[in-house]
Amino acid sequence: MEIKVLVRHKRFRLALIILLIWAVASYLLLPWLWKEYFRHYSKFAGVSSITQTADGHPGDPINIAIIGTEEQLIRAMTAAGWFPADPITFGTSVRIAVDSVFRKPDDNAPVSNLFLFGRKQDLAFEQPVGDSPRQRHHVRFWMWARQEEGHPLWFGSATFDDSVGLSYTTGQVTHHIGPDVDAERDLISAQLQKAGWEQQISFMQKFQQPNGLNGGGDPWRSDGRLAILYLMQNPPASRSP
């Protein structure tokens, strides 16, 4: 009799555990996972993961999204050691050519125009490497027409210019990008975090394809994740110690 009671007690306890696991999974875990999935995927479903060149060829990949106002984005990137890129004009084009040939520093060298949402980048930043604009980290940002939780959202394409040469597709003089675009995505996140501007980061899986070629014929590779960074609402300097 005692054995039967003990067996029934164990079965009852096991049933309670299974019921508890089911309740947690069904009413807490799975709804949260689906909420996170649709919060990003359904909203970003219409966003192209690849930029375009002026003549309609595939450009550099989108690998980062930043949530914050234009002022916050500019201040955050500046605090993280990035410089605003000058617009492309005849003067700036001549300047970058001369600086590249004679290896002169140019913190604000222009970047070529790429297109997302049917328009060229709204903001562009760069971080020089060495003593000339031949090599540099750079990122272009486009503000999305929609907002994320009431805040502006910027899609970015971050790549590394590792050399100057002739385009593999047009034969024109251009910068060739390095293949590891994830490293550039992660660099921005690490620098914004160090500067005190990164409030939160999450990743959207399978946003990007694993590899491709940009408009100049340069190969690139990715783990497919889009980094989604939330900027601090208040500048770090104004926060209480």
N, C-alpha and C positions, 0 to 999 in steps of 0.2 A: 504493500500500500504506500509506504513512504517513498519507494522508488518511483511509482507512478506519479505521485505528487511532485516529486523533484523533477521528473521529466516534463510534466505539464508546466511547471514553474519556468524551466529553461526555455520551453517552446514559447511561453507567454512573453518572456523577456526578449527572446529573439524577434518575436513579432513586433514588440514595441520598438526595438532598435531599427528594424526594417521600416516600420511606419514613420519613425522620426527621420530617417535618412530620406525617405520619399518626400516627406513634407518639406524638409529643408531644400532638397533639390528642386522640387516642383514649384514651391512658392517663394523661394529666395534666390537660389543660385541660377537656375535656368532663366527666370524672368530678367535677372540682372544681366546675364550674358547676352540675351536677345536684345535687351535695351541698348547695351554697348554696341552690339553689332549694327543695329539699325540706326543708332545715333550717328554713326559715321558713314556706314556703307550706303544707306539709302540717301543720305544727303550728298555724298560725294560721287554717287553713281554716274552723274552726268558730267563729271570733271575729267578731262583728258589727262592721262598719266604722262603724256609726252608733249613737249612744246613743238612749235613749228618755226621754220625759218621763213624769211620774207617771201621766198618762192614756193612755199608750201611743202617743203621736205621735212621729215622728222627732225626735231631739234634735240636739245638735252632733256633728260628725264626729270619729272617732278619727284622730289624725294623728301620734302619737308613742308609742313604747314605750321604757321605761327598765328596764334590768336592774341590780338591786342590792337590798340589804335595805331595810326600811322606814327604819331609822336612817340608812343612807347616803343614801337619797332625800331625807329631811327635811333632813339636814345639807347636802347638795349644793344643794338649792333655796334654803335659807337663805343659804348662802355666795354664791349667784348673785344675791341681792338680792330674793328673793321672801318673802312673808309668809303664814303659815298662815291660811286663812279660818275665821272663827268659824262654828259650827253655826247653823242657822236656829232662832231662838226668837222669842217675841214681842218681847223686849227688843232683840235684834239687828236685827229687822225694822224696828222703830220707829227705831232708831239710824241705819240706812242711809238711811231715808226722810228723816229730819231732816238728816243730813249732806249728802245730795244736794241738798235744797232750799236749804240755807244754805251750800253749798259748803265743808264742813268736811272735812279729811282723815280718812280711816278706813282704815288699813293692813290691818285684819283684818275688813273688811266681809264678811258672809256671801254665799255664792253659792247659787243655787237647786239643788235636787237633780235630777240626771239619773241614768239607770239603765243599767247594763251587767251582764251575767251575772245579771240578775234582782235586782240590789241597787243602792242609791245609791253614790255615790263613797266610796272609803275615805279619800282625802286630797284636799285642795283648797288651792291656793296662788294668790296674786294679787300683782300689782305695780302700785301706783297710778300714775296719770298725772294731773298737775295737782293741784288742791286739793280734790277731792271724789271720791267713788266713782262718779260718773257715767261716767268713763272709766277703764279699767284692763285690764291683761293678766291673764288668769286661766286656770288649767288644773285639771282634775279628773283623779284617778288611781284606777284600779281594779286591785287585785292579782289576777292570774290564778291559777286553782287549780293549774295546772301550772307547772313551772319550766323555765328555759332554761339548759342546761348546769350544772344544780345550783344555780342562783341564782334568786331571786324575780324575776318579770317583771310590770311595771306598764304597763297600757295607759292612755294619756292623751288627753284632748280639750282642746286649747289654742285659745282664741279671744280676741278683743279686744272688750270692751264699749266701743262708741263713743258711745252715747247712751242716755238713759232716755226711754221713751215707752210707748205702748199696743201690746200684742201685735196683730199683724195677723190672728191666728187666734182669740184669745179676748177681746180688748179689755181684758185686764188690764194693769196697770202692770208693765213689765219692762225689762230691758236689751236693746238691739238690738246684735247682734254685727257686726263688720266682715266683709266678704266674703273677704278674703285670709287663709285659715286656714293656708296654708303659711308665711306670714311669722311667725306665732306659733310654729309648729313650729321654724323656723330660729332664731328669737330665743332660745328655750330652749337649743338646742344651742350657739349662740354664747356665751351667758352661762355655761353649765356649763363649756365649754372654757376661757373666760377665768378662771373661778374655780378651774381645775385639777382639776375633777372628771370631765370626759369622757375616758374612756380610749380609746374607739373608737366609731365611728359607721358604720352601713351603712344601706342603704335597700331596702325591699321594694317593687318596682314593682307598679302596678295593684292595690294594696290598697284604695284609696278610689275612689269614683266622681268624675267631674270636677266635678260641681256638685250642688247640692241646696238644700233649704229646711229650716231648723231648726224647732223646735216653736213659735217665735214668728212664723214666716213670713219670717224673714230669709234672704236668699240668700247662699250661700257658694260658693267655687270652690277647686279643688285640682289639683295635677299628678298626684294619685293615689298619691304615694309615702308609705309609712310609715317614719318615721325610727326606727331601732333604736339606742339609745345604751347603751353599757356604762359603768357608773360605775367609778371607781377603787376598788379593794378597800381601800386604806388612805387615810385622810384626808390631804389635801395637806400639812397642817401637820406631820404626823408623819413625812413622807418626808425622807430625808437630802438636804441641799442638794447 
